[in-house]
Amino acid sequence: MAHFEGEAAANSGVPPSPTRAAKSSEPVEVAVFDLGTLRFALRIEDVQELTHAFAFDPLPNAPPVVSGVANFRGRVLPIFDLRRRFQLPPRALRASDHFVVARAGRRQVILHVERALELRSLALSPIDQESDLPRAAELLAGTAQVEDGVLFIYDLSRFLSQAEGLELDRALSAPQPESLEVSG
């Protein structure tokens, strides 16, 4: 199993979201990240690439959960502010931070994370109690009980509400700064 930098955690079971009634012990591959004191994961099929964080441009009129936009490998991609979505205190971009290029439904996006930890294979099982659900529980694809707590697995296709998606589409279709233009 490939690992991101950082400490490796032991494998354990994962429950699906409360909206999924079916139980399954089939393993799911996830990528694990740190965001402040929050550790979360994404299904590996949503993760495309990991890179060191870099400077980016603001995106006027974007939803508040979009911190900016960047030209990444010839594509203008929105950068999602996970701290804002999960109601964590703001934090400036640091050279040690990472960006995760991922699929959020039909959209390719960049997620700002503080540290990429590892890839893991976890088995799905039901969520035990609603009281265990974190902020932004509607974005949850499942959870995993791990040796040092609970790992929350998020579904990026639900990251933006329909209204936020439309607002982002309008902001992205507006003229962009020259720094974002793709030279032909």
Sequence and secondary structure as in RCSB ss.txt:
>XXXX:A:sequence
MAHFEGEAAANSGVPPSPTRAAKSSEPVEVAVFDLGTLRFALRIEDVQELTHAFAFDPLPNAPPVVSGVANFRGR
VLPIFDLRRRFQLPPRALRASDHFVVARAGRRQVILHVERALELRSLALSPIDQESDLPRAAELLAGTAQVEDGV
LFIYDLSRFLSQAEGLELDRALSAPQPESLEVSG
>XXXX:A:secstr
    SS      EE B TT       EEEEEEEEETTEEEEEEGGGEEEEEE    B  TT  TTEEEEEEETTE
EEEEE HHHHTT       TT EEEEEEETTEEEEEEESEEEEEEEEEE     GGG  TTGGGEEEEEEETTEE
EEEE GGGSS HHHHHHHHHHHHS   GGG    
